[in-house]
Amino acid sequence: MTSNNVKVHPRMKELYKFFKYNGKVMDIIDYDPKVMDIFSRDVLKKIRNGDEDWEEMLPEGISEIIKQKKLFQRKKMPENK
């Protein structure tokens, strides 16, 4: 799919053409096709479920930052007394 052959809803077609003409829509050409099946929702689900496979799904160094900053961890709710 490219910016020239993407399907746009008929009501959005003129707006899309405006953005395309003004250089606000551009094709991504330098991507790694091997990672196209990785979705953030799947990574987040694995993190929350304690599945360590998520680390291999991210670019190098990102999993270390997530673990170091304790991102995406469930916080315990304070108990009401």
C-alpha positions as CSV (number, residue, x, y, z in Angstrom):
1,M,0.0,0.0,0.0
2,T,1.3,3.4,-0.8
3,S,-0.1,7.0,-0.6
4,N,-1.1,6.7,-4.2
5,N,-3.2,3.5,-4.0
6,V,-4.6,3.7,-0.4
7,K,-8.4,3.4,-0.2
8,V,-9.9,6.6,1.3
9,H,-13.5,7.0,2.3
10,P,-15.3,9.0,-0.4
11,R,-16.1,11.8,2.2
12,M,-12.4,12.1,3.0
13,K,-11.1,11.9,-0.5
14,E,-10.7,15.7,-1.1
15,L,-9.2,16.2,2.3
16,Y,-6.7,13.4,1.7
17,K,-5.8,14.9,-1.7
18,F,-5.2,18.3,0.0
19,F,-2.8,16.7,2.5
20,K,-1.1,14.6,-0.1
21,Y,-0.6,17.6,-2.5
22,N,0.8,19.7,0.4
23,G,3.4,17.1,1.4
24,K,1.7,16.1,4.7
25,V,1.2,12.5,3.6
26,M,4.3,10.6,2.7
27,D,5.2,7.0,2.1
28,I,7.4,5.2,4.6
29,I,10.1,3.5,2.6
30,D,12.8,2.5,5.1
31,Y,10.9,0.0,7.3
32,D,11.7,-3.6,8.3
33,P,9.0,-5.9,6.9
34,K,9.9,-8.6,9.5
35,V,8.3,-6.4,12.3
36,M,5.0,-5.7,10.5
37,D,3.2,-8.4,12.4
38,I,4.1,-6.9,15.9
39,F,1.3,-4.9,17.5
40,S,1.7,-2.8,20.6
41,R,-1.5,-4.3,22.1
42,D,0.1,-7.7,21.9
43,V,3.4,-6.5,23.5
44,L,1.4,-4.8,26.3
45,K,-0.7,-7.9,26.9
46,K,2.5,-10.0,27.3
47,I,4.0,-7.5,29.7
48,R,0.9,-7.5,31.9
49,N,0.7,-11.3,31.8
50,G,4.4,-11.7,32.8
51,D,5.3,-13.4,29.5
52,E,9.0,-12.6,28.9
53,D,8.7,-13.1,25.1
54,W,7.7,-9.4,24.7
55,E,11.3,-8.3,25.1
56,E,12.3,-9.9,21.8
57,M,9.5,-8.0,20.0
58,L,11.0,-4.6,20.7
59,P,14.0,-2.8,19.3
60,E,17.3,-3.2,21.1
61,G,17.4,-1.3,24.4
62,I,13.7,-0.5,24.7
63,S,12.9,-3.5,27.0
64,E,15.6,-2.4,29.4
65,I,14.2,1.1,29.6
66,I,10.7,-0.3,30.2
67,K,12.0,-2.6,33.0
68,Q,14.2,0.0,34.5
69,K,11.4,2.6,34.7
70,K,8.9,-0.1,35.7
71,L,6.5,1.0,32.9
72,F,3.3,-0.8,32.2
73,Q,3.2,-2.6,35.6
74,R,0.0,-2.9,37.5
75,K,-0.1,-0.9,40.6
76,K,-1.6,-2.3,43.7
77,M,-4.7,-0.5,44.9
78,P,-4.5,0.8,48.5
79,E,-6.6,-1.3,50.9
80,N,-9.5,0.5,52.5
81,K,-9.6,0.0,56.2
